[in-house]
Amino acid sequence: MAPDEHVVVVAHWSDGQSSTWPSGEMLRAGTRADGSVNYFEELAADARADEFLRALGEGVVAAQAVDVGGRAATLSALPGQYRLFEHVRRAQDRRELRELCLYGHPSGRRFQSAAEFVPHLVWLMADRAHDSANCACALCGVPNLRYHGVAGRSAAGATSAPAALPASVRTRLAAQFSSLRGGDVRALARQLVAEEERGVDLRVGAPWFRKGELVWAHVPAADATWTPAVVTARPEEDAELGADEGAGRPAYAVHLLDRQRPAALAERELRPWLAAPPARAGAAGAQARALAGTWGVFDRVRDAAETPDGLQYNGLWFGPEKIWRGDAVRIKSEPVAPGGPLRAEVLLVESISCRGDVVTLTGDIFAPGVAPLQPRLAPARLATASHNWCLVNRPEEEVSIDLAEVHGRWYAPALIALADLDNLPRPTTKTASRRAAVGEPAVPL
């Protein structure tokens, strides 16, 4: 294509950090003792790199609604300190998989496709304030991945969180992804809704309970018992949790399963389903236990290649709970000492893969402790007054577990105790959607 037949897009400013690139053992090619392969290599300038730049240029033009007279667009070069790497993986007896990923984001996490990086690139080019709270990308929308300790709280003790994504950004993203992928508008709308929900759910200080989750609810005007309920809407306000676990927050909308009616309840009037045995479910027990026994993946990652573990997704319904890529989940662990309490280990979920009826979660494991130098940082929401968290696995390792090892997502100790998680029933019934599992329209989601 002649130079005058295309538009060159230039990014003049960057927040990229070379310290976040894969390094050391992560770059060492070769086969491990168990026959597996897992390493990164920087991508040289080739046709794939050119195609990535073209996808970014087209995405920016579409997102900004720029009239280029039908000409193609390409990005002149990646923003400073951003680099494309190829992630090479192979299990013992499976085919080798090579995935492009983009490193350089201050969080230390990677973008998995050009489409995923476009919102961040638009922010780099358009926001003169250089305030990442205004960025709509999946990584800036998860500020806990940038956490560097308890510092960052205001003098009043509240943790800052980005403002809700403005409608104008959502409109531009819709135009961008329609341009890049085309396809079904309804599917695109579902993807954008899930993307926005994920960003809100993973913020520091976000409401603990999520839309579609099964919880215990206490209705003050009724009897003194706790009853099963499904969350149908979260509070709009994202205030930081206080000592009274959410007093003063706007109410959740829930559907009470025993009364089959809606209710508006404060966060202090809700508890995780895993915090009490299902025997307490009373008359609504059968419906609640059936819902807690289901699982399903949702919101497939756009443009992500299939891995040896299957297709990749942003979300997982695991019994009563909604788990996102970027969440911290409790995992089965050994006691700190024989006969002593369990070690409170969590997996910070980097990816969710599903092949058939097998789900694989991959990420880093953290446990309570103190280390002088942390190659990976725990999410901010895990920080408590009682202990810090340190990385358990080596930085170059990616730990993979199946659902049998998962105890549900992490909550503050005031909401749930490790002892509550010992002998929980495992979800066994795969469902196509949460709406089907809860029985909509009886329970409106």
C-alpha positions in Angstrom: 0.0 0.0 0.0 1.4 3.4 -1.0 2.1 5.9 1.9 -0.7 8.2 0.8 -3.2 5.4 1.0 -3.1 5.0 4.7 -3.2 7.0 7.9 -0.3 6.8 10.4 -1.4 7.1 14.1 1.3 8.3 16.5 1.3 7.9 20.3 3.5 10.7 21.7 3.3 9.8 25.4 3.5 6.5 27.3 3.2 5.1 30.8 5.2 2.0 29.8 7.7 0.5 32.2 10.4 -1.9 31.0 10.7 -3.3 34.5 7.4 -5.1 33.9 8.7 -7.1 30.9 9.4 -10.9 31.3 13.0 -11.4 32.5 15.4 -13.9 33.9 14.0 -17.5 34.0 10.9 -16.3 32.1 13.0 -15.9 29.0 14.9 -19.1 29.2 13.8 -21.4 26.4 13.9 -25.2 26.7 12.0 -28.2 27.9 11.6 -28.7 31.6 12.2 -32.0 33.5 8.5 -32.9 33.3 8.5 -32.4 29.5 6.6 -29.1 29.6 7.6 -25.8 27.9 6.8 -22.4 29.3 8.8 -19.3 28.4 8.6 -15.9 26.7 10.6 -14.4 23.8 10.5 -10.9 22.5 8.8 -10.6 19.1 11.0 -9.4 16.3 9.7 -7.0 13.7 7.8 -9.3 11.4 4.4 -9.6 9.7 2.6 -10.4 13.0 4.0 -7.2 14.6 2.9 -5.2 11.6 -0.6 -6.7 11.8 -0.7 -5.8 15.5 0.2 -2.2 14.8 -2.5 -2.1 12.0 -5.1 -3.4 14.4 -4.2 -0.7 17.0 -4.3 2.0 14.4 -7.7 0.9 13.1 -9.0 0.6 16.7 -7.9 4.1 17.7 -9.5 5.6 14.5 -12.8 3.7 15.2 -12.8 4.6 18.9 -12.3 8.3 18.2 -14.8 8.3 15.3 -12.2 9.9 13.0 -13.1 10.2 9.4 -10.1 8.9 7.4 -11.9 8.8 4.0 -11.9 5.1 3.8 -8.1 4.8 4.1 -6.5 2.1 6.3 -4.8 3.2 9.6 -1.8 1.9 11.4 0.1 2.8 14.5 3.6 4.1 13.8 5.2 2.2 16.7 4.2 0.9 20.1 4.2 3.5 22.9 7.5 3.8 24.7 8.6 0.9 26.9 5.8 -1.4 25.6 7.0 -4.6 23.9 5.4 -7.6 22.2 6.3 -11.0 23.5 5.4 -14.4 22.4 4.4 -16.8 25.2 5.4 -20.3 24.3 3.7 -23.1 26.2 3.3 -26.9 26.0 2.1 -29.4 28.5 3.9 -32.8 28.6 2.0 -34.5 25.7 0.1 -31.6 24.1 0.8 -29.4 21.1 2.9 -26.3 21.5 1.0 -23.0 21.8 2.4 -19.6 20.9 0.4 -16.5 22.0 1.2 -12.8 21.4 1.0 -10.6 24.5 1.9 -7.0 25.2 3.9 -6.0 28.3 4.8 -2.6 29.7 1.6 -1.7 31.7 2.5 -0.3 35.1 0.4 -3.1 36.8 2.9 -5.7 35.5 0.1 -7.6 33.8 -0.1 -8.2 30.1 -2.6 -7.3 27.4 -3.7 -10.4 25.6 -4.7 -8.9 22.3 -4.6 -5.6 20.2 -8.3 -5.1 21.0 -7.7 -5.3 24.7 -4.9 -2.7 24.4 -6.9 -0.2 22.3 -8.8 1.4 25.2 -5.5 2.1 27.0 -3.9 3.4 23.8 -6.9 5.8 23.3 -6.3 7.0 26.9 -2.6 7.5 26.3 -3.3 9.7 23.3 -6.4 11.6 24.5 -6.0 12.3 28.3 -3.9 15.3 28.8 -4.1 14.9 32.6 -2.5 11.4 32.3 -4.8 10.2 35.0 -5.3 6.5 34.8 -8.6 6.8 36.6 -9.9 8.0 33.3 -8.7 4.9 31.4 -11.3 2.3 30.4 -8.9 -0.6 29.8 -9.1 -3.9 31.7 -5.9 -3.3 33.6 -6.3 0.3 34.7 -9.9 -0.7 35.7 -8.3 -3.1 38.2 -6.2 -0.8 40.4 -5.5 -3.5 42.9 -3.0 -5.0 40.5 -0.8 -1.9 40.9 -0.9 -2.1 44.7 2.4 -1.4 46.5 1.4 -1.6 50.2 -1.0 0.0 52.6 0.2 3.4 51.4 -2.3 5.0 49.0 -5.1 5.5 51.5 -6.2 9.1 52.1 -5.8 10.7 55.5 -9.3 9.7 56.2 -8.5 6.1 55.6 -10.5 5.6 52.4 -9.0 4.0 49.3 -9.3 5.9 46.2 -11.0 4.2 43.2 -11.5 5.3 39.6 -14.8 7.0 38.8 -17.4 4.9 36.9 -16.7 4.6 33.2 -18.5 7.4 31.4 -21.2 6.6 28.9 -19.1 8.3 26.2 -16.3 5.9 26.7 -18.7 2.9 26.4 -20.1 4.3 23.2 -16.7 4.7 21.6 -15.6 1.2 22.7 -18.8 -0.2 21.2 -17.9 1.5 17.9 -14.3 0.3 18.1 -15.1 -3.3 18.7 -17.8 -3.3 16.1 -15.2 -2.1 13.6 -12.6 -4.6 14.6 -14.7 -7.7 14.9 -18.1 -7.0 13.4 -20.5 -9.8 14.3 -23.6 -9.9 16.4 -24.6 -6.7 18.1 -26.3 -8.5 21.0 -23.2 -10.5 21.7 -21.1 -7.3 21.6 -23.5 -5.7 24.1 -23.1 -8.6 26.5 -19.4 -8.4 26.2 -19.3 -4.7 27.0 -21.7 -5.1 30.0 -19.5 -7.9 31.4 -16.4 -5.8 30.8 -17.8 -2.9 32.8 -19.1 -5.2 35.6 -15.7 -6.7 35.9 -14.0 -3.4 36.2 -16.4 -2.3 38.9 -16.4 -5.6 40.8 -12.6 -5.7 41.0 -12.1 -2.1 42.3 -10.7 -1.5 45.7 -13.6 -0.7 47.9 -16.2 -2.1 45.6 -19.3 -3.8 47.1 -18.5 -7.3 48.3 -21.5 -9.0 46.7 -22.1 -9.2 43.0 -25.1 -9.4 40.7 -26.3 -13.0 40.3 -24.6 -14.3 43.5 -26.4 -16.5 46.1 -26.1 -15.0 49.6 -27.5 -15.1 53.0 -29.9 -12.2 53.8 -31.3 -10.9 57.0 -34.6 -9.0 56.8 -34.9 -6.8 59.9 -38.7 -6.4 59.6 -39.2 -10.2 59.4 -38.0 -12.9 61.7 -34.5 -13.2 63.1 -33.3 -16.0 60.7 -31.0 -15.7 57.7 -32.6 -16.7 54.4 -31.2 -17.5 50.9 -31.3 -14.6 48.4 -30.0 -13.8 44.9 -28.4 -10.4 44.3 -30.2 -8.7 41.4 -28.4 -5.3 41.6 -25.4 -3.8 43.5 -25.2 -0.4 45.1 -24.1 2.3 42.6 -21.8 3.9 45.0 -18.3 2.4 45.6 -17.5 3.6 49.1 -14.7 1.9 51.1 -15.8 -0.7 53.6 -15.9 0.6 57.2 -15.5 -1.2 60.4 -19.2 -2.0 60.4 -18.8 -3.8 57.1 -20.7 -1.4 54.8 -23.0 0.6 57.0 -24.0 3.7 55.1 -23.8 2.1 51.7 -26.7 2.3 49.4 -28.9 -0.8 49.5 -28.5 -4.0 47.4 -31.5 -5.2 45.5 -32.0 -8.9 46.3 -34.6 -11.6 45.6 -35.6 -13.5 48.7 -36.0 -17.2 47.7 -38.2 -18.2 50.6 -40.6 -15.4 50.1 -40.2 -15.1 46.3 -40.2 -11.3 46.5 -37.6 -8.5 46.1 -36.0 -6.6 49.0 -33.5 -3.7 49.5 -30.9 -4.6 52.1 -27.7 -3.0 53.3 -24.4 -4.8 53.0 -24.3 -5.5 56.8 -27.5 -7.5 56.3 -25.9 -9.9 53.8 -23.3 -12.7 54.2 -21.5 -15.0 51.7 -23.4 -18.2 51.1 -20.2 -20.1 52.1 -20.3 -18.5 55.5 -23.0 -20.9 56.8 -24.0 -24.5 56.1 -26.8 -25.1 53.5 -28.9 -26.8 56.2 -29.8 -23.3 57.4 -31.6 -22.6 54.1 -35.0 -23.7 55.5 -37.9 -23.9 53.1 -35.9 -22.4 50.2 -33.1 -24.9 50.7 -33.8 -27.0 47.6 -33.7 -24.1 45.2 -30.7 -22.6 46.9 -28.7 -25.8 47.0 -29.5 -26.5 43.3 -28.1 -23.0 42.4 -25.0 -23.6 44.6 -24.4 -26.8 42.8 -24.0 -25.2 39.3 -21.1 -23.8 37.5 -20.4 -22.2 34.1 -17.9 -19.9 32.3 -18.9 -16.7 30.6 -17.6 -13.7 28.7 -15.0 -15.3 26.4 -11.8 -13.3 26.0 -11.9 -11.5 22.7 -9.3 -12.5 20.1 -7.5 -14.9 22.5 -6.2 -18.1 21.0 -7.3 -21.4 22.3 -4.8 -22.8 24.8 -4.1 -26.5 25.7 -6.5 -26.0 28.5 -9.3 -24.8 26.2 -10.9 -21.5 25.4 -10.2 -18.5 27.7 -12.9 -16.6 29.6 -13.1 -13.5 31.8 -15.6 -14.9 34.2 -16.7 -18.1 36.0 -19.8 -18.9 38.0 -18.6 -21.2 40.7 -21.6 -22.4 42.8 -23.0 -19.3 44.6 -20.2 -16.9 43.5 -19.1 -14.9 40.5 -15.3 -15.1 39.9 -13.5 -12.8 37.5 -10.1 -12.9 35.8 -8.1 -10.7 38.2 -9.9 -12.0 41.4 -8.3 -13.6 44.4 -9.7 -17.0 45.2 -9.1 -19.2 48.3 -7.5 -22.5 47.5 -7.1 -25.7 49.5 -3.9 -25.6 51.6 -2.2 -27.5 54.4 -2.3 -26.5 58.1 0.4 -24.1 59.2 1.3 -26.8 61.8 0.0 -30.3 62.4 -3.5 -29.9 63.9 -3.3 -26.1 63.6 -5.2 -23.6 61.5 -5.2 -23.7 57.7 -2.7 -21.6 55.8 -4.8 -18.8 54.1 -3.4 -19.2 50.6 -5.1 -17.5 47.6 -4.6 -17.7 43.9 -4.6 -14.4 42.0 -6.4 -15.5 38.8 -4.5 -14.6 35.6 -6.6 -16.7 33.3 -9.7 -18.9 33.2 -9.7 -21.7 30.6 -12.4 -24.3 29.9 -12.2 -27.5 27.8 -15.4 -29.6 28.0 -16.2 -29.9 31.7 -12.7 -29.1 32.9 -11.9 -25.6 34.1 -8.3 -24.5 34.8 -7.4 -21.4 36.7 -3.9 -20.0 36.2 -2.1 -17.4 38.2 0.1 -16.6 41.2 -0.3 -17.9 44.8 0.0 -15.6 47.8 0.1 -16.4 51.5 0.3 -14.4 54.6 3.9 -13.3 55.3 6.6 -10.7 54.9 9.3 -10.7 52.3 12.0 -8.0 51.8 11.5 -8.0 48.0 8.3 -8.9 46.2 8.5 -9.7 42.4 4.7 -9.8 42.4 2.4 -7.7 44.5 -0.8 -8.9 46.1 -4.1 -7.2 45.3 -4.9 -4.3 47.6 -8.1 -5.8 48.8 -6.1 -8.5 50.6 -4.3 -6.0 52.7 -5.5 -6.1 56.3 -4.3 -4.8 59.6 -3.2 -8.2 60.7 -0.8 -9.4 58.1 0.9 -8.7 54.7 1.0 -11.2 51.7 3.9 -12.6 49.9 4.3 -14.6 46.7 4.6 -18.4 47.1 5.5 -19.6 43.6 8.6 -18.5 41.7 8.0 -15.4 39.4 8.7 -17.4 36.3 6.1 -20.0 37.2 2.4 -20.0 36.3 0.5 -22.1 38.8 -2.6 -24.0 37.4 -5.3 -25.5 39.4 -8.7 -27.1 38.7 -12.0 -26.3 40.5 -11.5 -29.1 43.0 -8.8 -26.9 44.6 -11.0 -23.8 44.8 -12.7 -22.7 48.0 -14.5 -19.7 46.5 -13.4 -16.1 46.2 -11.6 -14.3 49.0 -13.5 -12.2 51.5 -12.5 -10.0 54.4 -12.1 -12.2 57.6 -15.1 -10.3 59.1 -17.3 -11.8 56.5 -16.2 -15.4 56.4 -13.8 -17.7 58.3 -11.5 -20.4 56.9 -13.2 -23.0 59.1 -16.5 -22.4 57.2 -14.8 -23.8 54.0 -13.8 -27.2 55.2 -16.4 -29.6 53.8 -18.3 -27.6 51.2 -20.2 -29.5 48.5 -18.6 -29.0 45.0 -20.6 -27.5 42.1 -21.2 -30.3 39.6 -23.9 -29.2 37.1 -22.7 -27.1 34.2 -25.1 -24.5 33.0 -25.2 -22.3 29.9 -25.9 -19.1 31.8 -26.6 -17.7 35.2 -30.1 -16.7 34.1 -30.9 -20.3 33.3 -29.4 -21.5 36.6 -31.5 -19.1 38.8 -34.7 -19.5 36.9 -35.3 -16.1 35.3 -37.9 -14.6 35.0 -38.8 -15.8 38.4 -35.6 -14.2 39.7 -34.9 -11.1 37.5 -31.3 -10.6 36.5 
